Amino acid sequence: PMRRTLGLACALVFAFPWPARAETAASDPRAVEIADQVMKALGGKQRWDSLHYLRWTFEVAVGDTLRPGRRHSWDKHSGWHRVDGTNRAGQPFCYIENLNDSTGMAWVNSNPIAGDSLKKLMRSAHGQWINDSYWFLMPYKLRDPGVTLKYDGEVKDTTGTGAVYDRLALSFESVGMTPGDHYWVYVNRATHRVEKWEHLLQGAQPPPVPWTWEGWEEHGGLWFPTAHKSGNRTLYTRAVETAGEPKPKEFSAP
């Protein structure tokens, strides 16, 4: 699957805002406090909860080669999600899935899909959602249900910037497609912004793989990353749009 071949990461992403304390009881109070500072620096929980529609494009480049991307649209209030892209056979697809119950609609080469084939494509849409949205929205989801947050020490930057990071260790309790994934998130102590993470995917061998979180942009009073880099690979989460209204037939037709 794409997530494995690209060395990407995923964890369960919920469609609705979390309750006041949703992360597991094992989480450190200090780590939770830092997560709240991150949310405030992103634009605040109230603004995030009230955001209705969010769109972005997920793309991966290896060296100078940009692979075909996927365009996502999300209705945060209802849980409907749309993804448009091109499959391995070079056919354009449009999947529209309700994240709450995995029902929905799918078209491949403009042809509607039904039956068992539709169920299979809804699973594919859900996997793309889990992966692509976590790369885009992880800092907003530090306090999601099932997440265990641990404070993992102070780290000083070694490249000469003088930055000091608070490192958070994330693990998961029986959530997502790969609950054995582990992440270490580096929060700049001065700005409360996530600047990089390291991940060790379920079944992978150490050391963890480092990726930057950069190219931050402000949309609708909220901040979003547009690029992640690791070695010769760049992962883009860009062409960001926030909106109060859907586009015509955005969640009902290709």
C-alpha beads as a LAMMPS data file, in Angstrom:
LAMMPS data file: protein, C-alpha beads

254 atoms
253 bonds

1 atom types
1 bond types

-500.0 500.0 xlo xhi
-500.0 500.0 ylo yhi
-500.0 500.0 zlo zhi

Masses

1 110.0

Atoms # bond

1 1 1 0.000 0.000 0.000
2 1 1 1.044 3.564 -0.593
3 1 1 1.452 4.335 3.074
4 1 1 4.066 1.645 3.509
5 1 1 5.955 2.161 0.262
6 1 1 6.417 5.848 0.938
7 1 1 7.266 5.334 4.581
8 1 1 4.338 7.500 5.591
9 1 1 2.422 7.326 8.821
10 1 1 -1.139 7.135 9.974
11 1 1 -3.264 7.187 13.062
12 1 1 -6.974 7.308 13.609
13 1 1 -8.530 10.667 12.847
14 1 1 -12.005 11.445 14.135
15 1 1 -14.541 13.580 12.337
16 1 1 -15.734 15.450 15.397
17 1 1 -14.112 17.709 18.013
18 1 1 -12.807 15.957 21.085
19 1 1 -14.246 16.365 24.604
20 1 1 -12.358 18.398 27.168
21 1 1 -10.112 15.500 28.130
22 1 1 -10.151 12.809 25.496
23 1 1 -6.581 11.562 25.507
24 1 1 -5.873 8.508 27.651
25 1 1 -5.538 8.768 31.417
26 1 1 -1.906 7.691 31.101
27 1 1 -0.997 11.008 29.451
28 1 1 1.384 13.367 31.275
29 1 1 -0.136 16.653 32.502
30 1 1 2.907 18.517 31.156
31 1 1 2.516 16.955 27.718
32 1 1 -1.195 17.815 27.692
33 1 1 -0.371 21.413 28.650
34 1 1 2.076 21.670 25.724
35 1 1 -0.555 20.198 23.386
36 1 1 -2.954 22.927 24.503
37 1 1 -0.280 25.575 23.818
38 1 1 0.139 24.110 20.313
39 1 1 -3.601 24.367 19.708
40 1 1 -3.655 27.980 20.884
41 1 1 -0.752 28.860 18.545
42 1 1 -2.597 27.202 15.643
43 1 1 -5.502 29.598 16.101
44 1 1 -7.355 28.104 19.044
45 1 1 -9.701 25.216 19.753
46 1 1 -12.849 27.341 19.370
47 1 1 -11.888 28.489 15.878
48 1 1 -10.877 24.952 14.898
49 1 1 -14.145 23.473 16.201
50 1 1 -16.222 26.063 14.341
51 1 1 -14.444 25.545 11.011
52 1 1 -16.939 23.885 8.668
53 1 1 -15.184 22.976 5.403
54 1 1 -11.510 22.258 4.762
55 1 1 -9.742 21.355 1.500
56 1 1 -6.158 20.491 0.621
57 1 1 -3.994 18.569 -1.845
58 1 1 -1.676 15.731 -0.768
59 1 1 1.372 15.103 -2.981
60 1 1 4.736 13.360 -2.708
61 1 1 7.925 14.277 -4.560
62 1 1 11.019 12.077 -4.726
63 1 1 13.908 14.198 -5.910
64 1 1 12.537 16.318 -8.745
65 1 1 9.744 13.849 -9.563
66 1 1 6.301 14.878 -8.321
67 1 1 3.902 11.958 -8.142
68 1 1 0.168 12.318 -8.891
69 1 1 -1.593 13.833 -5.902
70 1 1 -4.990 13.627 -4.230
71 1 1 -7.425 16.452 -3.517
72 1 1 -9.379 16.252 -0.271
73 1 1 -12.532 18.028 0.871
74 1 1 -13.892 17.590 4.406
75 1 1 -17.140 18.652 6.009
76 1 1 -15.991 18.733 9.632
77 1 1 -19.500 19.037 11.010
78 1 1 -21.104 16.072 9.262
79 1 1 -18.083 13.835 8.683
80 1 1 -18.423 13.688 4.879
81 1 1 -15.106 13.421 3.059
82 1 1 -14.301 13.561 -0.650
83 1 1 -11.053 12.562 -2.335
84 1 1 -10.241 12.970 -6.050
85 1 1 -7.185 11.495 -7.708
86 1 1 -5.828 8.977 -10.193
87 1 1 -5.484 5.257 -9.454
88 1 1 -2.551 3.020 -10.379
89 1 1 -4.211 2.169 -13.682
90 1 1 -4.206 5.855 -14.569
91 1 1 -7.979 6.202 -14.160
92 1 1 -9.458 9.278 -12.465
93 1 1 -11.473 8.513 -9.340
94 1 1 -13.799 10.330 -6.976
95 1 1 -14.652 8.761 -3.609
96 1 1 -17.158 10.355 -1.234
97 1 1 -17.267 8.666 2.173
98 1 1 -18.961 9.387 5.468
99 1 1 -16.162 8.947 7.999
100 1 1 -18.610 7.994 10.739
101 1 1 -19.984 4.833 9.127
102 1 1 -17.832 4.296 5.980
103 1 1 -20.854 4.517 3.667
104 1 1 -20.646 6.575 0.514
105 1 1 -20.312 6.746 -3.244
106 1 1 -17.513 6.165 -5.742
107 1 1 -16.809 6.808 -9.398
108 1 1 -13.894 5.477 -11.452
109 1 1 -13.441 6.832 -14.979
110 1 1 -16.767 8.650 -14.374
111 1 1 -18.528 5.287 -13.877
112 1 1 -20.468 4.756 -10.619
113 1 1 -19.306 1.801 -8.516
114 1 1 -21.639 -0.415 -6.440
115 1 1 -21.723 -3.571 -4.308
116 1 1 -18.584 -5.178 -2.913
117 1 1 -16.411 -3.038 -5.184
118 1 1 -17.868 0.069 -3.545
119 1 1 -17.122 -1.279 -0.058
120 1 1 -13.526 -1.927 -1.113
121 1 1 -13.169 1.603 -2.485
122 1 1 -14.654 3.059 0.720
123 1 1 -11.923 1.250 2.680
124 1 1 -9.371 2.732 0.277
125 1 1 -10.868 6.199 0.745
126 1 1 -10.708 5.785 4.506
127 1 1 -7.067 4.733 4.377
128 1 1 -6.215 7.747 2.232
129 1 1 -8.076 9.978 4.682
130 1 1 -6.260 8.561 7.713
131 1 1 -2.841 8.962 6.143
132 1 1 -3.225 12.260 4.319
133 1 1 -5.116 14.098 7.058
134 1 1 -2.684 13.096 9.797
135 1 1 0.223 14.583 7.857
136 1 1 -1.849 17.732 7.519
137 1 1 -3.637 18.008 10.853
138 1 1 -1.666 16.085 13.492
139 1 1 -0.940 19.200 15.616
140 1 1 -4.707 19.752 15.936
141 1 1 -5.189 16.140 17.014
142 1 1 -2.731 15.743 19.871
143 1 1 -5.625 15.330 22.299
144 1 1 -7.739 12.971 20.218
145 1 1 -9.383 9.914 21.822
146 1 1 -6.986 7.019 22.240
147 1 1 -3.820 9.126 22.111
148 1 1 -1.297 8.769 24.925
149 1 1 0.909 11.861 25.309
150 1 1 4.178 11.695 27.221
151 1 1 6.706 14.448 27.837
152 1 1 9.988 13.132 26.416
153 1 1 12.448 15.841 27.351
154 1 1 14.033 19.070 26.214
155 1 1 15.978 19.003 22.957
156 1 1 18.281 21.775 21.759
157 1 1 18.678 22.395 18.050
158 1 1 22.113 21.424 16.710
159 1 1 22.031 23.406 13.446
160 1 1 22.784 26.786 15.004
161 1 1 19.285 28.258 15.266
162 1 1 19.349 28.214 19.057
163 1 1 15.851 26.732 19.153
164 1 1 14.776 24.679 22.148
165 1 1 12.168 21.967 21.657
166 1 1 9.840 20.145 23.985
167 1 1 9.583 16.602 22.676
168 1 1 6.274 14.779 22.989
169 1 1 5.975 11.019 22.588
170 1 1 2.706 9.845 21.031
171 1 1 1.344 6.316 21.181
172 1 1 -2.128 4.923 20.561
173 1 1 -4.599 2.648 22.317
174 1 1 -6.266 0.306 19.835
175 1 1 -7.084 3.009 17.310
176 1 1 -6.379 3.409 13.619
177 1 1 -5.256 0.846 11.084
178 1 1 -1.773 0.634 12.627
179 1 1 -2.057 1.287 16.392
180 1 1 1.565 0.207 16.875
181 1 1 2.873 3.410 15.244
182 1 1 4.935 5.715 17.477
183 1 1 5.687 9.405 16.996
184 1 1 7.996 11.932 18.617
185 1 1 6.799 15.479 18.027
186 1 1 9.162 18.461 18.420
187 1 1 7.429 21.638 19.627
188 1 1 9.398 24.898 19.470
189 1 1 9.250 26.231 23.033
190 1 1 9.303 29.863 21.895
191 1 1 6.565 29.648 19.245
192 1 1 4.631 26.523 20.377
193 1 1 4.749 25.376 16.751
194 1 1 5.486 21.819 15.628
195 1 1 8.677 21.939 13.544
196 1 1 9.410 18.256 13.027
197 1 1 8.450 14.751 14.013
198 1 1 10.042 11.339 13.971
199 1 1 7.992 8.224 13.419
200 1 1 8.544 4.517 13.888
201 1 1 5.774 2.691 12.041
202 1 1 4.201 -0.501 13.281
203 1 1 6.515 -3.385 12.449
204 1 1 9.410 -1.135 11.387
205 1 1 12.907 -1.307 12.842
206 1 1 14.606 1.667 14.557
207 1 1 15.826 4.310 14.118
208 1 1 12.723 6.501 13.703
209 1 1 12.393 8.473 10.450
210 1 1 12.591 12.295 10.828
211 1 1 10.396 14.686 8.812
212 1 1 10.090 18.460 8.976
213 1 1 6.817 20.354 9.442
214 1 1 7.231 23.589 7.494
215 1 1 5.775 26.082 5.036
216 1 1 3.101 27.104 7.532
217 1 1 0.242 29.178 6.105
218 1 1 -2.668 30.966 7.759
219 1 1 -6.179 30.323 6.419
220 1 1 -9.294 31.551 8.183
221 1 1 -7.310 32.369 11.313
222 1 1 -5.867 28.838 11.518
223 1 1 -2.343 27.682 10.637
224 1 1 -1.540 24.695 8.432
225 1 1 1.723 23.080 7.236
226 1 1 2.269 22.828 3.490
227 1 1 5.477 20.754 3.303
228 1 1 7.400 17.982 5.060
229 1 1 10.922 16.965 4.111
230 1 1 13.068 13.912 4.778
231 1 1 16.197 13.286 2.729
232 1 1 15.320 13.570 -0.975
233 1 1 11.589 13.265 -0.329
234 1 1 9.110 16.107 0.089
235 1 1 5.519 15.542 1.103
236 1 1 3.152 18.428 0.316
237 1 1 -0.132 19.290 2.058
238 1 1 -0.940 22.442 0.146
239 1 1 -3.538 24.393 -1.880
240 1 1 -5.323 24.835 1.448
241 1 1 -8.849 26.259 1.559
242 1 1 -11.100 26.951 4.538
243 1 1 -14.748 27.688 3.824
244 1 1 -18.143 28.215 5.416
245 1 1 -20.083 26.789 2.462
246 1 1 -19.624 23.660 0.322
247 1 1 -19.149 23.743 -3.413
248 1 1 -22.138 22.610 -5.520
249 1 1 -22.520 18.793 -5.288
250 1 1 -19.190 18.615 -3.435
251 1 1 -20.341 15.656 -1.350
252 1 1 -22.897 14.143 -3.725
253 1 1 -21.464 13.902 -7.254
254 1 1 -18.109 13.826 -9.105

Bonds

1 1 1 2
2 1 2 3
3 1 3 4
4 1 4 5
5 1 5 6
6 1 6 7
7 1 7 8
8 1 8 9
9 1 9 10
10 1 10 11
11 1 11 12
12 1 12 13
13 1 13 14
14 1 14 15
15 1 15 16
16 1 16 17
17 1 17 18
18 1 18 19
19 1 19 20
20 1 20 21
21 1 21 22
22 1 22 23
23 1 23 24
24 1 24 25
25 1 25 26
26 1 26 27
27 1 27 28
28 1 28 29
29 1 29 30
30 1 30 31
31 1 31 32
32 1 32 33
33 1 33 34
34 1 34 35
35 1 35 36
36 1 36 37
37 1 37 38
38 1 38 39
39 1 39 40
40 1 40 41
41 1 41 42
42 1 42 43
43 1 43 44
44 1 44 45
45 1 45 46
46 1 46 47
47 1 47 48
48 1 48 49
49 1 49 50
50 1 50 51
51 1 51 52
52 1 52 53
53 1 53 54
54 1 54 55
55 1 55 56
56 1 56 57
57 1 57 58
58 1 58 59
59 1 59 60
60 1 60 61
61 1 61 62
62 1 62 63
63 1 63 64
64 1 64 65
65 1 65 66
66 1 66 67
67 1 67 68
68 1 68 69
69 1 69 70
70 1 70 71
71 1 71 72
72 1 72 73
73 1 73 74
74 1 74 75
75 1 75 76
76 1 76 77
77 1 77 78
78 1 78 79
79 1 79 80
80 1 80 81
81 1 81 82
82 1 82 83
83 1 83 84
84 1 84 85
85 1 85 86
86 1 86 87
87 1 87 88
88 1 88 89
89 1 89 90
90 1 90 91
91 1 91 92
92 1 92 93
93 1 93 94
94 1 94 95
95 1 95 96
96 1 96 97
97 1 97 98
98 1 98 99
99 1 99 100
100 1 100 101
101 1 101 102
102 1 102 103
103 1 103 104
104 1 104 105
105 1 105 106
106 1 106 107
107 1 107 108
108 1 108 109
109 1 109 110
110 1 110 111
111 1 111 112
112 1 112 113
113 1 113 114
114 1 114 115
115 1 115 116
116 1 116 117
117 1 117 118
118 1 118 119
119 1 119 120
120 1 120 121
121 1 121 122
122 1 122 123
123 1 123 124
124 1 124 125
125 1 125 126
126 1 126 127
127 1 127 128
128 1 128 129
129 1 129 130
130 1 130 131
131 1 131 132
132 1 132 133
133 1 133 134
134 1 134 135
135 1 135 136
136 1 136 137
137 1 137 138
138 1 138 139
139 1 139 140
140 1 140 141
141 1 141 142
142 1 142 143
143 1 143 144
144 1 144 145
145 1 145 146
146 1 146 147
147 1 147 148
148 1 148 149
149 1 149 150
150 1 150 151
151 1 151 152
152 1 152 153
153 1 153 154
154 1 154 155
155 1 155 156
156 1 156 157
157 1 157 158
158 1 158 159
159 1 159 160
160 1 160 161
161 1 161 162
162 1 162 163
163 1 163 164
164 1 164 165
165 1 165 166
166 1 166 167
167 1 167 168
168 1 168 169
169 1 169 170
170 1 170 171
171 1 171 172
172 1 172 173
173 1 173 174
174 1 174 175
175 1 175 176
176 1 176 177
177 1 177 178
178 1 178 179
179 1 179 180
180 1 180 181
181 1 181 182
182 1 182 183
183 1 183 184
184 1 184 185
185 1 185 186
186 1 186 187
187 1 187 188
188 1 188 189
189 1 189 190
190 1 190 191
191 1 191 192
192 1 192 193
193 1 193 194
194 1 194 195
195 1 195 196
196 1 196 197
197 1 197 198
198 1 198 199
199 1 199 200
200 1 200 201
201 1 201 202
202 1 202 203
203 1 203 204
204 1 204 205
205 1 205 206
206 1 206 207
207 1 207 208
208 1 208 209
209 1 209 210
210 1 210 211
211 1 211 212
212 1 212 213
213 1 213 214
214 1 214 215
215 1 215 216
216 1 216 217
217 1 217 218
218 1 218 219
219 1 219 220
220 1 220 221
221 1 221 222
222 1 222 223
223 1 223 224
224 1 224 225
225 1 225 226
226 1 226 227
227 1 227 228
228 1 228 229
229 1 229 230
230 1 230 231
231 1 231 232
232 1 232 233
233 1 233 234
234 1 234 235
235 1 235 236
236 1 236 237
237 1 237 238
238 1 238 239
239 1 239 240
240 1 240 241
241 1 241 242
242 1 242 243
243 1 243 244
244 1 244 245
245 1 245 246
246 1 246 247
247 1 247 248
248 1 248 249
249 1 249 250
250 1 250 251
251 1 251 252
252 1 252 253
253 1 253 254
